[in-house]
Amino acid sequence: MPMDAHDIESMIKAAIPDAEVTIRDLAGDGDHYAATVISASFRGKSRVQQHQIVYQSLKGQMGGVLHALALQTGVPSGPGVPEG
């Protein structure tokens, strides 16, 4: 059974409460998603470490129920947000 985009977002936000999460279903099949996850908790971490945090939040669903996830991560930017 495919995984719902809302479920993916909920799992990520449960593990990374301050995250801004955007999920897109790439193929319309519930198996291939793109996610953008922005969190201040990623500040000072490498891109690999950021991705590992997101994958850990999915609790082993990758490669099983969730077939493919194109992932982009980053830290918030904009006025009033210090760069770190």
C-alpha angles and dihedrals in degrees: 000000000000121000119248119237090232090056091052091050092047093051092050093047091048090058097035106032096183094050123126102214128192118182125190126186102225100192103022089241101103090240104081117057139164118213131191113196121186119184137158087219087071091064110121093013125113120246089253091053091049091052091047090055091052094046090049089054089059090062100221097316093122112103091013121056089356106054102183136006122183101205132201120178136180148141125268117268135183141085113345095011111115116224113237 
